Every structure is written in structure tokens, then in C-alpha cells.
Amino acid sequence: MFDEIIAAYDAAWNEADAAARVRQLERSFNEDAELVDPTGHYRGRAAVADRIEGFSDRFPGARVTITSGVDAHHGFARYSWHITGYDGSTLLEGIDVVEQSSQHDRLQRVIMFFGALPPAQD
């Protein structure tokens, strides 16, 4: 079930049609869910839809692809992803840490990290 929810959320990032994007978010996000990324904090499904629309406006033709399996336990999961430009070049990579809603049918929170992990400090 968790994999299906995450796949619908990922599909929302790649959906050009606003109405279809909202339908993917309805399948994957609670109405009051939140997305936290390095650019800001977006609370509620409508705010997340606006954030995703802004992404597609800034990077026309870009695609988000999940690049790992989903590692899940106790209602939390993590996975890696990358964004490719229309020409196939990698624009950004990162990881998401997500929390399922208490009903386990949608996401309640997505914490997004951009880039590779920093090296360990001595």
C-alpha cells in the first residue's frame, strides 16, 4: 500500500494537467498534509498542488523519478529520487522521508532533502 501511495505522489510531480495532478494528490495526500523542503513549508493539499505547479512552470519537461526502493517501517518511509531535464540531464537529486496518515491510506507529511548527503566531519 505504501508503495502505491508514494507512486501516486510521484505521478503528481510529473503530471502536466492541473486537474489530473490534483487527482493524484487526492489519492496520495491527506487534505491537511504538509510538504517541507529547503524552499519552504507547504501545508494542505492545495498548497502542495501549487508548489508542484510552480516546479513544472520553472522546469518545463522535467521529470521526477524514484531511484531506489521504498524503505518503510512503523508508518514512515524513505526513498531517493532525481529530477531530469527535458534533455535527460540530471538537474537535482535527493531523498524524501514520508509519514503515513493515521488511517494509513495517504501521506500526512513529506520531508524533502535536496542533494547528496554531506561527507562526515572528522
C-alpha positions, -999 to 999 in steps of 0.1 A, spaced: 0 0 0 28 25 9 44 19 -25 12 28 -43 7 60 -22 42 71 -30 38 62 -67 7 84 -69 26 113 -52 54 109 -76 30 108 -105 16 142 -93 50 158 -98 51 145 -134 15 154 -143 12 185 -167 -25 187 -164 -36 206 -132 -68 186 -127 -51 153 -131 -23 164 -107 -49 172 -81 -65 138 -86 -31 121 -79 -27 143 -48 -62 133 -36 -51 96 -39 -18 102 -20 -21 132 3 -44 140 32 -62 173 29 -42 188 57 -9 171 49 23 191 46 54 192 24 86 206 39 115 212 15 145 235 15 125 262 -2 96 263 22 68 247 42 35 239 23 5 230 44 -25 214 28 -32 196 -5 -39 228 -24 -6 244 -13 13 213 -24 -5 213 -57 6 250 -61 42 241 -52 42 213 -78 27 236 -105 54 261 -98 80 233 -103 66 224 -137 64 261 -147 101 266 -138 114 234 -153 92 226 -184 96 190 -195 115 179 -163 106 146 -147 109 133 -112 119 96 -110 121 75 -78 156 59 -80 155 35 -50 132 11 -34 109 23 -6 124 16 29 94 16 53 87 9 89 61 20 115 43 44 92 75 61 79 94 56 47 123 70 28 134 68 -8 157 86 -32 147 104 -64 162 126 -91 149 152 -115 159 151 -151 156 179 -176 139 177 -209 173 168 -224 179 139 -200 204 157 -178 202 154 -141 191 186 -125 188 176 -89 188 145 -67 175 140 -32 156 119 -7 122 121 8 112 109 42 74 105 44 49 98 72 16 79 66 -16 93 80 -31 75 110 -56 59 86 -26 45 65 -43 54 33 -24 86 24 6 107 33 5 131 62 39 146 58 68 147 33 102 160 43 123 165 12 161 169 11 180 182 -19 214 168 -30 236 141 -17 244 137 20 274 158 31 306 139 40 312 130 76 333 155 96 365 143 113 
